């Protein structure tokens, strides 16, 4: 007796389910990817960042200056990490990315406040990422008002009545107009290059295996390192073309400033591209099929987009998410490209991030060569 159409369809469904469950990559995409998205969007992403690093440049030691210092430390929006007294030291901390805000309390602040002269309080913000600074700026005015409200009492109560006794002067550094494209386009350079370099290279070795050309490759006198370089160079050329297109668009379409030296920008981009290619080649030696290589690439690219500071404020994420982001080459390159293009970083400023990328390149290069040797053995 022949099987009914329903039985034949049921058999086909049973066969597909078994085959799907045997594929670890598919199971990972079904289970791990939704969990990863839930963790990132539920816990890591925060459009109202708190605990932003702040430096206070205090040129006055009056009771009012100390009250403002204490009030800023008590608010959840800021974490005062530096207290400097040398003029200009706060701006240096802001440029190298160690702090997000600098509050400058000028000399004779307390004396001018008592005399009713409305002394200025300068607030300098790193506006390379407008989303990270916007919500927190209003908290500074509230903290200052609360602090002075407790101190301006008795004979000084008239100073707190009516107009604010302090004039807050806001200076958005590196992106004063808060133009979104000035922040997005440099970050987009990192994302586009990362997607292209990692995804395309991840298919290289697995493609040879699936097409049956690996045996021919093994018959050549090429060494593993030479094979890796030979596979990477063509994709490096693709990356150079993408880099040229994005930089031209950034300059002439979006008017993104190029404050730093162009050779440094090109050199750091080249380092990032080679590091991404090394990562892609390593993934290609771990994957057993092109589908698995694409799945592995996606597991890398998703957190690169969401945790690197490209789509959401980096400093708004919890510590565990920031720690995970530090492992991603994209995080360090986004800091580099924004620092060079928007802040005018020189070589000394860029060296820490370039050093991290260079270290990643060495590790990935060694791992890729060893994995390739195991693959061909």
N, C-alpha and C positions, 0 to 999 in steps of 0.2 A: 504494500500500500504506500503510495507516494505521499510525501509530506505536504501539508497544506501551506499556502503562502505565508500564513501567520507563523507557522513553525519555522519556515526557512528564514523569515525576517528575524525571529527570535534567536536562531542559531547564529546569524550574522551579527546581531547585537552582542551576544555572549562572546563571540570571537573578538570583536572590537574592544569590549570592556577588558578582557584579559590582556590583549595586546597593549592597551593604554596603561593598565596598571603595572605592566612590566617595564614601561618606559619611565625611568626615574625623572627625566627632564619634564615630561608631561605632568606627572604627579606633582612635581615641584611647582610648575606653573599654576596648577589648579589649587594647591593648598598654600604654598609658601608665599606666592605673589599677593593674594588677597590679604594674608596676615601682615605682610610687609607694608602694604598700602594702608591698612588699618592702623598699624603702629605709627607710621610716619605722619599720616594726616590727623590721627587722633591725639597723638602725644607730642610729636616733634614740631609740627607746623604751628606757628603762632604769629599772627599779624599784629599783635599788640605786645611787642617784646618788652621784657622786664630784665632787671639786673644788668643794664647796659654799663660798660666801664666808663668811668668819668674821672677826670683830673681836676683838682681845684688849685688854681694859681692864686695864692692868698698874699696880697701885698699889704694887708692890714690885719692887725691882731686884736681888734676891738671885740667887745662882747657881741656886737651885732654880726661881725664876720664869723665868729665862732658859732653863733646860733644858726646862721645860714649853712655853714659847714655841717652841723649836726642834722639840720632838717633835710638836707640833700642825702645824707647817709641813711636817714630813716625811711625815705620813700622807697617803694618797691621797684620803681622804674630804673634806679641807678645803683651802681656799686662803685663807690669811690675807691679807686685803686692807687691813685697817686695824689700826693699833696706836695706841690712844688712852690718855691719862693723865687726862683730865678726867672726874670721876665723872658718870655719866648720859649721856655721849656715845655709849656703845655702844647704849643703849636707843633713842636717836634714830636711829641707823643701822638698827636692827632695824625700827623703825616705818615708815621710808620705803622699806624693801625693799632697801637696799643690801647687807645681809648676812643670812645665814640663822641664824647663831649668834653669841653674844657670850659669851666666857669672861672672867670677872672674877677677877683675882688680887688679893686685898685687901692693904692695907698691913700690914706686919709679918708677912707670910706666911712668909718664911724663918725669922724669929726664933721664931715659934710652932711651926714644924715641928721645929726643932732642940730645942726644949724639950718636945716630945712632946705638944703640945696639940691635935693633929689640926685644923689650920686648915681652914676651909671654902673650897671653890672653886666659885663660882657659875657655872652654865651656863644661859644663857637662850636658848631656841630659838623661832624663828618657827613656830608650830604651825598656821598657817592651812592648810597642806598637810601633814597628818600623814605622808603617804607619803614626803615628802622629808626628814623629820627622823628618823624611827624608826631605820633601819639605822645612821645615822651617830652616834647618841648613844652607843652602846656603844664606838665607836672612841675617844671622848674619854677614857673611863676607862682603856682599854688604853694610850693614849699617855701619860697622866699616870703610870700605874704603871711603864711602861718608863723614862720620864725620871727619876723619883725612884729607881728601882732602881739606876741608874748612879751617882747622887749620894750616896745614903745608904749609905755604906760605912765601914769602919773603926769608929771609936767610935760612928758614927750607924747602924750596921747594925741595931741593935736596933729602931730606929724603923720599919724596913721589914718586920720579922718580924711574923707574925700579922695583926692587923687593919690595913687600909689606913691609911697615915699621913695621908691627906687625906680629908676628907669632901666628896664631890661632892653639890652641891645643884642639882637640876634644876628649872628653871622653864619650863613651856611657855606662852609668851605667846599671847594672842588666841584660843586654843582649848585651855585647860588639860586638858580631859578627852579630847581627841583625837576629838571627835564628827565622824564622816565627813560627815554632812548639813550641818554648818556650813561645810564646804569645798565640797561638791558643789552645794548649792542655789544659792548666788550664781553659781557658774560655769554652772549650768544656765540661769540667766536669760540669759546671753550667748549660749549655744548655741541656745536656742529662738528668741530674737529674731533671731539671725543667719540661721537657717534660714528663718524666715518672711519676713523683710524681703527677703533676697536672692532666694530662689526665686520668691516671688510677683511681685516687681517685674521679675525677669528675663523673665517671660512677657509683659509689658505691650505692648511695641512689636511683638514677633513675632506676638502674637495679632492685633493690628490688621492686619498684613500678610496672615496666613493667612486671616483671615475676610473680607478684602477691604474693610475699613472705613478703611484708611489714606488712600484717596483722599478720603473725606468729611472726615477730620481735616485733610488738607492744604488743603481748601477753606475752612476756618475762618480767621479772622484771628489765631489763636493763634500766638505766637512759640515757638521751641523751649524756652526757659526756662519759659514758662508751661505748655506741655504737660508738661514734666517735673514741675513742682510739682503740677499737677492730677492726674497719675498717682500721685504719691508720697503725697499727703495721705490718701486712703482707707486705704492700707496702714499709714500711721502710726497711724490710729485703731485698726486691728487690733492693732498693737504695744502701744498704750496699754492695751487690754483684757488682753492677755497679761501685761503688766507688773503690772497690778493683781492679777490672779489669782496670779501667782507670788509677789509680795511678801506677800500675805495668807496664802498657804500657808506661806511661809518663817517668818512671824511666829507664826502660831497653830497650825500643824501640826508644824513642825520646831523651833520655838523658837530660830531663828537670831537672834543678837543684832544689834540695829541701833545700833551704837556711835557712828556718825557722823551728821551732820545729814541728815535726810530730803530737804530741798530739793536738797542737793548730789547725792544719789543719783539723784533724779529728773532733775535737769539733765544729769548725765553720761550717764544712760540715754537721754535724748532725743537727745543728741549722737550717741551710738552708733547709735541707730535711723536717724537721718537719713543718717549715713555709710553704713550698710548698704544703705539704700534707694538712695543714689547709686551704690553698687557694682552693685546689681541692675539699675538702669536702664542703666548702662554696658554690662553684659553683654547686655541686651536689644537694644542697638543693634549689638552685634557678632555676635549669633546670626542665622542665616537661617531658623530654624524654632523652634517651641516645644520640640521634642525636643533640639535643639542648645542652647537656652537652659538646659534642665534639666541637660544634661550639663556645661555650663560651671559651673553652680551647684554641682554635685556635686564638681567639681574644686577648688572653693574651700572647701566645707564639710568635706570629709574632713580636710585638714590643719588646719583651724580646730579640729576636735574633738580631733585627736591631738597637735598641736604647741603649742597655746595655753596649756597648763598645766591644762586642764580634766580630762583623763583620766589624764595622766601628769605627773610632776614636770618642770617646765620646766627647772630647773637640772640635771637629770640628763641632758639631751640634749647632743650634741656641738655645737661652735660653729656649724657650718654649719646645723644644724637650728634653733638659737636665732636665727640671722640670718634664716632664712626665716620664723620665727614672728613676728619683729618687723615684718614687712610686713603681717601680718594684723590688721585692726581688733579681732578677737575677743581677741587676746592682751592688748592694752592695756586693753580694757574689763574683762576678768576681773581684772586687777590693780586697776582702779578700784573695781569693785563689792566685791571682797574687802577692799580697803583701807578703804573707807567703812564697810561693814557690820561687819567684824570688828576692824579696827585703830582705828576712830574717826578716819579721815583728815578733815582740814579742807580748805578750798579751796586753801591753799598746798601741801599735800601732793599734792593731786589735779591741780594745774595741769600738771605735766610730761606726764602721760598724756592729759589733756584736750587739751593743745596738739598732741600727735601726732594724735589723732583729728580735731581741727579742720583740721590740715594735710592729712590724707587726704581730708576732705570737700571742701576747696577743689579739690584735684587731680582728684578723681572728678567733681565738679560741672562743671568746665571740660571734662574729657574727654567726659562724657556729652552736654553741649550740642553740642560740636563733632561728635561722632559722629552725633547725631541730625540735625544740619544736613546732614551728608554722606548720611545715609540718605534724607532727604526730597528731596534735590537731584535 
